[in-house]
Each structure stands twice: as structure tokens, then as C-alpha cells.
Amino acid sequence: MSYIIKGDKVLVIAGNHKGLTGEVLKNDGKRIVVQGINVRKKHTKPTQENPKGAIIQIECPINLSNVSLCVDGKPAKLYTKVDGNGSKALYYKEGDKETCHRTLKKGQK
């Protein structure tokens, strides 16, 4: 189960783009699409809108195990904790103190 969702900032920790950060555009379980990371060129056929065809750049998905949540440019490990009111929240440690990243929705585990 991944706690990284669309809109989170992530840091690539393995692969060709190691050390780069970006925002998650799409998450489909085990692979995510990150803005500006793993950009590939795709040749498109001519269409009525574009009679000459084109070479477009698209972000391809990367494996979820190759990224980590990014907090202030540093990777952070997330863990869950039940609050006093019974709702689950994601936390990460920042030195000695715990910081809440966000609360989880009812459907998430």
C-alpha cells in the first residue's frame, strides 16, 4: 500500500534520475508518473490537426519503489498513527519531533 498520492512532492532515490524531485501527476498502484522525470520522446503520425506529424515529449511511469516522499528536499519515511479522535494520520520524524503529513481518508488502510 502506497501513501504517495497525486500532488505529493517526491524524490527519486534509484535509477537514471536519482536525486531529482518532482510532483506526482498520476498514481496507478505500483507505478507513478512524476512531472519532469523519465521524459521520453514519442513520434506521432500526421493528423488533420497536425498535418506534418510531431515529436512530443511525455513523462513515462516509474516504479513506486524508486521514489520517496520529499520534505524540504530530503527523503522522509512515513508511518501511520491513530489520533486521539480515532482517525488515522501519516507522520514522519523530523529530528526528535513527529510531524503530521496528512490524515488518511476512510477508505485507505
Secondary structure, DSSP 8 states (H G I E B T S, - for coil): -----TT-EEEE-SSTTTT-EEEEEEE-SSEEEETTSSEEEEEE---SSSTT-EEEEEE--EEGGGEEEEETTEEE--EEEE-TTS-EEEEEEETTEEEEEEE--TT--
